């Protein structure tokens, strides 16, 4: 499970080498939403990708359920 979570965080560029990019979590206006969105990336219900068009990260829903939700 830890490997799956780590892979999602690395792919989303939230976690790079030994650093977590959490600056937006502490914004007084949008920090709560940013934190929840990154938690949803961690659990596998959202995907975070860089948008060249908007020059920022964009979030979208995943097409499949994470493995952790398929376990009995």
C-alpha positions in Angstrom: 0.0 0.0 0.0 2.8 2.4 0.9 4.4 1.8 -2.5 1.2 2.6 -4.3 0.7 5.8 -2.4 4.3 6.9 -2.9 4.0 6.2 -6.6 1.0 8.5 -6.9 2.7 11.2 -4.9 5.8 11.0 -7.1 3.8 11.0 -10.3 1.8 14.1 -9.2 5.1 15.8 -8.2 3.8 16.4 -4.7 6.7 14.3 -3.3 10.1 14.7 -5.0 13.2 13.0 -3.6 13.0 13.9 0.1 10.8 17.0 -0.2 7.0 17.4 0.0 5.6 20.4 -1.9 3.0 21.7 0.5 3.3 25.4 0.2 -0.3 25.8 -1.0 -1.6 23.9 2.0 -0.9 26.9 4.3 -2.7 29.6 2.2 -5.4 31.0 4.4 -7.9 31.2 1.6 -7.3 28.0 -0.5 -5.2 25.9 1.8 -7.9 23.6 3.0 -9.0 22.8 -0.6 -5.4 22.3 -1.7 -4.8 19.9 1.2 -8.0 17.9 0.5 -7.2 17.7 -3.2 -3.7 16.3 -2.5 -5.2 13.8 0.0 -7.5 12.6 -2.8 -4.4 12.2 -5.1 -2.9 10.1 -2.3 -5.9 7.8 -2.1 -6.1 7.6 -5.9 -9.5 9.3 -6.5 -7.8 12.3 -8.2 -4.9 12.7 -10.7 -2.7 15.8 -10.6 -1.0 16.8 -13.8 0.9 19.8 -15.0 -1.1 21.9 -17.6 1.1 23.5 -20.1 -1.9 25.6 -21.3 -2.6 27.1 -17.9 0.9 26.8 -16.5 -0.3 25.2 -13.3 -1.3 21.9 -11.9 -4.7 20.6 -12.8 -6.7 17.9 -11.0 -9.1 15.4 -12.6 -11.0 12.4 -11.4 -9.5 9.0 -12.0 -11.3 6.6 -14.4 -10.8 3.5 -12.2 -11.1 2.8 -8.5 -7.9 2.6 -6.5 -6.9 -0.9 -5.5 -7.3 -0.1 -1.8 -11.1 0.3 -2.5 -11.3 -3.1 -4.3 -9.9 -5.0 -1.3 -12.3 -7.1 0.8 
